[in-house]
Amino acid sequence: MRILITGGTGLIGRKLCRLLHEKGHQITVLSRRPESVPEKCGAAVKAFASLDEWQPDTVFDVIINLAGEPIADKAWSEKRRQALLDSRVALTEKLVDKIARARVKPAVFLSGSAIGYYGNRYDEALDESSNAGQGFAADLCIAWEQAALQAQGMRVCLLRTGLVLSRDGGILAKMLLPLGMGVRFGSGMQWMSWIHIDDYTQLILRLIADEQTNGPVNMTAPNPVNNRDFTRTLVDVQHGLAAFSAPSALLNLMLGERAGLLLEGQRVLPNKVLATGYSFRYPDLSSALGNLLSA
């Protein structure tokens, strides 16, 4: 298949590009730095510097939209909020416009979102039928999803992505301080809905192939844990690691509104994924961390 990926040079995209190439697919990656694509994604991967390179007679069978500026890296000034919106919503709108202009429509559009859609829901179990939450992160996801759903004539899946665990970056790197400590955030009672990156990329393959699945899909493992248990498991798996607590007051002082990304959580269940019959390689946190931290 011919596949276009936005965000292909990111943490998930790099892994996904190589997996799809191994499966024999033809990959094109949209990147602001097209010269970096061969090194990050594979020598056989083609690069677009702009969506203007997608002409109406260019054929893509699958569109995978993973692009988006990191939400936690900078303070949420008005300028930064607009940049986050543009990198998600505005880009998705451009993709939808390109799809509309294509003479041959893709079969499926897999478009990014996040479990931040649900807002802070404490102990409530959340599946794909649960209502949206409140707050900037939730509003961002709602607008992102609404933009993707404007695509016509194809199957659309909304990838409500949890905390992706990888040895190459992401939340795991943030919790493993250079001092050899695993970090618990605040009370540690907030839920963390996570997924091993290998399961994430395998699920993308499943969603491409499964013609019955559409709409929101929770991209999380079936066994979420609270932050305290996550830290305890991390310490147990990474022998010699010590636990460190970052108080809520300190995080609020340092991060402002962004502290909610660490101090609030969602207990998310991947019901649609399980309904497809997918068997997780790493369904529990201990096996996931054991795999990632053993190398």
N, C-alpha and C positions, 0 to 999 in steps of 0.2 A: 504493500500500500504506500501511497504518497502522503506524508504526514508533515504538517506545519506545526511547529512548537514555538510559542512565545515564552520567554523566561527560560530558554533552554540552557543557558550558561549558569543557572543557579544551582543550588544544592540538589534539588529533585531533578531538574532538567538534565544535568550532566549524566546522572545515573540512568535516567530514562532514555536518553539518546543512544547510549551504548547498548542498552538492552534491546531497543527497537531495531538498531542496526544489526545486532546478532540474529534477530528474527527475520532479517532480509528486507526490511522496509527502507524506503527512500525518505530521508529526513532533511527538512529545511528548518533552520532556526532563525527567528527574527532577533537581531541583536544590535544595540547601539555601537558595539565594537565587533563588527563582523570578522575582523582579522584574528580575534581570539577564539572563534568558534572551532576551528580544526583541532586546536590543542585541548580545549576543554570538552568538546563533544565527540571528537573523532574526525579523522582526516577525510572520511567519505561524506561528512555532513555539509550540506550547502548552507550558505548564509545569506539572509536578506538584511540590508542595512535599514530598509524602510518598507512599510506595507505598500508603498507605491510600486514596488517591484512585482507585486501580485497583480498580474493582468487578468482580464475577464476570461481569457482562454487558458489560463494556468489551472491545472487540475490538482486538487487535493482531496483525498478520500477522508481524511481525519484532521481536525483542528484541535490542538491541545493548548489551552490558554493558561499559562502559569505565571505570567508577568505580574510584577507589582513591587514597588519600592518597599523596603523593610519597614514594618510599622513601628518597631520599638527603638530604632537606632537614634532618632532625633526627637527633640521636644515637639509637641503638637501645636506649633504656632499656626496662625491662619495660612501662612504660605506653605507650611509643611502639610497641613490637612489637604490643601488644594493639590499638592504634588501627589499625595497618596490617592486621592480621587482620580486624578488624571492618569496615573500609572495603572489603575485598575479599570475604572468605569469608562474613561475616555478611550482607552485603548480597546476595550471590549466593544464599544460602540463602533470603532473603526473596523474591527474584525467583522462585526455583523454587517456593516455596509459592504465590505469586500465580498462577503458570502452572498449577499443579495445581488451583487453585480456579476458573480461568477456564472458562466454559461453552464457549467456542470457543478451542481451543489455537492458539498461534502456529505457523507453519510451520517457523521456524528460530530458534534461540537462538545468537547469536554472543557468546561470553563471553571477557572479557579474561584474559590470562596474559602471560608474558614469557619471553624466552630464558634468563633466570636459572634457569628450570626445570632446565637442563642442568648448572648449577654451573660450576666452573672446569675446563675440559677441555683446556687447552693447545692443541695443534695438531690434535686429533681433529676430523674432519669429522662434523658432527651433522645428522641429518635427523629427521623426525617419529617414526621408529621407535627413536631412541636413548633409552637409559635416563635417568632423572632423576639429577641430581647431589646434592651435599650442601651443607649450609650453610643459614643462615636464609632467604636469598632463594629458594633452591630449595624449601625446605620450605613457604614461603609460596605459591609457584606450585602446588605439588602439592595443597595444601589447597584452593586457589582452584579448580583444575580439578576436583577430586573433588566439590566442591559443585555445580558446573555440570552435571556428568554425572548428577546425580540427577534432572534434568528428564526427564520421560517424555512420549512421544507426539509427538515432534518431532525434527528434525535439530539436533544440537548441534555447533558448531565452537568449538575452543579457540584463541584468537588469541595465539600465542606471539610477542609483539611484540619486535622488535629496537630499535635506537637510531633514533628517528624524526627525520629531518632536516627542519627547517623554519626559515624566516627569522623566525618569530614566537616562538622560544624553544627549549627542550629542550637537548640535548647540544651543539648547535652554538654556542649562546650561551655555554655554559660554557667552550668551547674557544677562543673569541675574546675574550681579555682586553681590558679598556678601554685597556691600554697598546699595543694593536696587535700582540699576539703570539699565535701559535697554540701551544697547550699539548700537550706530550708527557708522558704519565703514566708515571713509573718507567722501566723498560727500554724501553718502547714495543713490546715483542714480543707483547703480549696482543692477541687478535683482537677486532675491532669489527664486529659484524654489524648493518648499518644499512639504512634504507629511506627514500626520499624520501616526504614526506607525500602527494604527489599519487598515487604508486603505492599507498600504504597505503589511501587512501580509494577508489581504483578497485578495489582487491582486495576491499574490503568489498562493493561492488556485485557483483563476480564471485561471492563466496561466498553472497550472498543469492540469486542467480539459479541457481547451479550446484547442482542437487539431489543430485548424486552425492558431493559433498565433505562429509565430517564428521570429527569427532575433532580431534586437534591439527593446527594449520596454522602453519608457520613464516612469520611476517610480516616477511620480510627480503628484501633484494635478492640476486641470485644471485652477487655478487662481494664477499664480505667481505674486509676488509684488516686488517693489524695496525695498532696505534696509531701506530707510527712512520711508516708509509706514509700513514695518514690525515692526520697532521700535515704531512707533506711535500706532499701533494696540496693541502691547505688553503692552505699558504704559496704554492704555485705558482699557484693560482687567484686568491687574494686578493693581488694585486700589492702589494708594499710591506710585507707582513706578515712578521714575524720569528718564528723558532721559539724556544720556551722549554720547558725541561725541569723538571717538578716531581718531585723525587726521591721514591722510595718511602718513605724514612724520614720525610720531611716530611708526606706524605699520611697515613701511619699515625698520626703524632703529632696531626695536625689532625682526622682523621676517625674514627680508631679502626677498628672493624670495618667501617664503611661504605667504607673505602678499597678494599676488595676489589671494589667496584662499578666502580672505575677501573683497578685494577691487575690484575684477572683478566678473562677473556673467554671467548667461545664462538665457534667457527667454524661458523656455522649455514647450512645450505643449504635453500632453499624448494622442496623436491621436489614437494610436493602442489600448490603454486601452479603450478609449471611443467607439471605433469601436466594441469592444466585448459586449457592452451594460452595462458595469459596472457602477453602480451608486455610486458615492463617498459619504461616510458617512460624511466627512468633506471637502466639496469642496472649502470653503473660509477660510481665515486665522482666522477671528474672531471666527468662530465656533470651529476651531481646537484648538486655544489657550484657548478659554473658557472651553473646555472639559479638557484640560491637566492641567490648572492652577486653576481649581475650587476645586480640592481635597486638 
